[in-house]
Amino acid sequence: MRVSEVPMSESHASSVGLSGKLKELNGSAAEEHKLTEDDLIILEKLLSATCNSSAETPTAQQLQTLWRAVNWPEDIVFPALDILRLSVRHPVVNENFCSENDHVQLTVLLLKFLNPKGKQANQLLALRALCNCFVSQAGQKLMMKQRDEIMTQAIEMKSGDNKNIHIALATLTLNYAVCLHKVNNIEGKAQCLSVISTVMEVVQDLEAIFRLLVALGTLISDDTNAVQLAKSLGVDSQIKKYASVSEPAKVKECCRFVLNLL
């Protein structure tokens, strides 16, 4: 069992069917939001360029069209959010949306969907898009710069009962843990440990628990200050029950590994 070294992306599902859903919802969109036939073709090409290992590079026009689509009203925006989630893993898209010029727009957009009263589909896709921002350097830099706002908003997602949202929240925390492991940022680690402890109280899905355990192990590995912080939060007593989980075995293994570090 080793601590995680690379951030995880939340892929899940393919681009198949996305174009159809986008067309269907575009038909019911208000006139000021409607995309043209050309716009829909442009977004299909973007999906192809970013999801199918195509040799094509996403164009500025494709990214501008996507930006218009992700600003649709909340009740119809989810297929556009899904395209953003998938395409932001591509270095060109990541650089474009996470660069110094546009980063504020991206985080403001995604954080508005992390509203406990919002639609679960949008909450899930926004969390997964944030996770996927970590795959490139521009995205990691942005996520670290906006860490406080993002984690403060993301933790609000713990209270629902959607296990996929809990897994995405745990993945986001893990990605922060991986980045924080590389730098000496005790404030960031403290926030991350606090999130892990708080989320552990309510989450029951074992995949989410596993990712939180890996995040915990990553944060406290080779850092005596972080170990002390974790102990002061009482995480050792919080996680002990997972040392006897039989399936999946990785939960028990990871839990015992982390308890040894503590």
N, C-alpha and C positions, 0 to 999 in steps of 0.2 A: 504494500500500500504506500503510494507516494502522494505528496501533495500535488495539486494540479499546477501545471506550468503554462497552460494556454487557456485563454478565455473560450467559453463554449458559445457556439451560435445556436439559436433556436430555429431550425429549418422547418421540419414538419410539413407535410403536405407538399404537393407540387404546384406548379403554375397552371396545371390542367384545370380547366373549368373557371379559372379566374376571369379570363377575357369574357366568357359568356355572362357571368354574373355582373361584370362591369357594364356590359351592353344593356342588360336587363334593367339595372338600376338607373342607368343613364336615361333610359326611356321615361322613367317616372320623375327625373330630376326637374327642378324649376328651371325656367329658361336661362336665368343668369348663371346656372351651374352646368348646363348641358355641354357635353363635349361633342365635337363634330365627328363624322365618320373617320376623317383623317387623324384626329386626335386618338381615337380608339386603336387605329392601326399603328400609330406611333407607340402607344403603350404596349401593344402586342410585341412590337420589335424590341422594346426595352426589356420585356420579360425574356424574350429569346436571347438577347445579348447577355443578360446577367444570370440566367438560370440554366442554360443548356450548353455551357462551356463553348459558346460560340466565339468565333474569332473577331466578331464585331465589337466595337467599343461603343458604350452608351454615348449618345450625343447630347449637347446642351438643350436642343429642342425637346428631346425625350424627357429630360429631367425637368424642364419647365412645365411640360404637360402633366407630368406626375405631380408636381407641386400644386398645380391647379386642382387636380383630382383629390389630393389628400386634404384639401380645404373644403370639401363637400360637407353638407350637414351631417350631424352624427348618425342619423338613422340610415344613411346610405353610403357612408364613407368606407365601410370595412373592406370591400375588395381593393380599393385604392391603397388603404393602409397595408393590406397584405402584399401588394406589389412593392411598396416601400420596404417592408420587412425583408422580403426576399432579395431585392436589388441592392440594399445598402451593404450587403456582404461583398459586393463587387468593389474593387479598389477605387475605380473612377467615381462611382456613385458615392462611396464613403467619403472620399476627398471633397466632393462637391457639396454634400449636405452637412459635413462636419467641419469644414474649413472655417477659418477665422471670420470670413464675411457672412456666412449663412448660419453659423451654429446656433445663434440665439433663436432664430426662427424655428429650427428643427426641435430643440428642446421644449420651447413654448408649445409647439404643436402637439408633441407626444405627451407632455405632462397634462395637458387639458383633458386627455382621455383617461388619465389615472384618477378618476373621480368615482368614489364608491357608489354613487347613484347613477353612474353612466351605464352604457351597454357593455355586457361582459365580453362580447366579441371584440369591441374596440379596446377594452382594457387589456385583453390578452395580446392582441396584435401590437399595441403600443409597447408593452413590456418586452415582447419578442424582438421588436425593432430596436429597442434600447440595447438588448443583449447582443444583437448582431452588429451594432455600431462598434463593438470592441474588436472586431476582426482585423481592422486596419489601424495604423498609427494615428491617423487624423481623428478617427472615432474614439480611440482610447484617450487621446489628449482631451477631447471634448467631454467625454464621460467623467474623467477625473476632475476637470475644471468645474463641472456642474454637479459634482457628487452630492453635495449637501442637499440641493433642491431636489435632485432625482430620488435619492434615498428617502428623504422626508415624505415625498409624494407616493413613492412606490410602496412603502410600508402600509399605506392605507388599504392596499389590495389584500391584506392578510385576512380580513374579516369575512370575506365571501366563502362559498362552499365549492368553488370551482377548482378541481385539482390541477387542471392545466395552468390556471392563473398562478396557483401556488408553486408549481414547478418552474414557471417562468420567473417568478419573484425570487425563488431560490437560485436560479441560474444567474440572474442579474447580480445577486449578492456574491455568488462565487466568482463572477468576472471581476467584481471590485476587489475581492480578496486576492485574486491572482495579480492584479495591478499593484495593490498595496504591499504585497509580499516583496516586490522589487524595490520599493522606496522606503525611506524612513519617515513615515507619516503616522505618528501615534494617534493623532486626532481622527484621522480617517479610519484607522483600525478600530478605535474605540466606537465610532459610529457603526461600523460594520458588525462588530461583536454585539452591540446593543440590538441591532436589527435581527441578527441571527437568534439571539435569546428571545426576543419578543415574538418572532414568527414561529419559533419552535413550540411556543405555548399553544398555538392554535392549529397548526398544520398537522394533518394526519397522514397524508399520502407519503408512502415510503420513498418514492423517487425524489420528492421534494426534500424529505428528511436527509436522504443520502447526500444531495447536493449541498445542503446546509452544513452537514458534517464535514464534507470536503472543504468547504469555505472556511469553517472553523479551524480545521487542521492546517490549512494554508496560512491563515493569519497568525497562528501561534507558533508555527514552526520557526525555530532559530530566533525567537524573540521573547526574552524573559518578561519584558514589560507587558507584552500582549497576553502572556500566560497569566500574569497577575490580574490583569483586567478581566480576563475570561473567568477566573476563579471568583473575583469579586462580584461578578454577575450571577454566579451560581450555575454556570452552564454544565459543570461536571455532574451535579445531581440531576440536571435536566435531561442529560443524554444517556445516563446509566441504563435506563430501561431498554435502549436499543442494542445493548451488548448481547442480548439474548434472542434477538430476532433471527428466525431460521431462514426465512425467505423474504426478499433476496439476500443471499449470503453477504453481498458487498456492504450492506448496511451494518451488519454485525462486525465485519472486519474493520470497516472505517471507524466505527464507534470505538472499538478496542484500541485502534491506532491513536485516536485522538485522546482517549483517556490516559494512555501511556505518556503522551506529551504533557498532559496536565499534571 
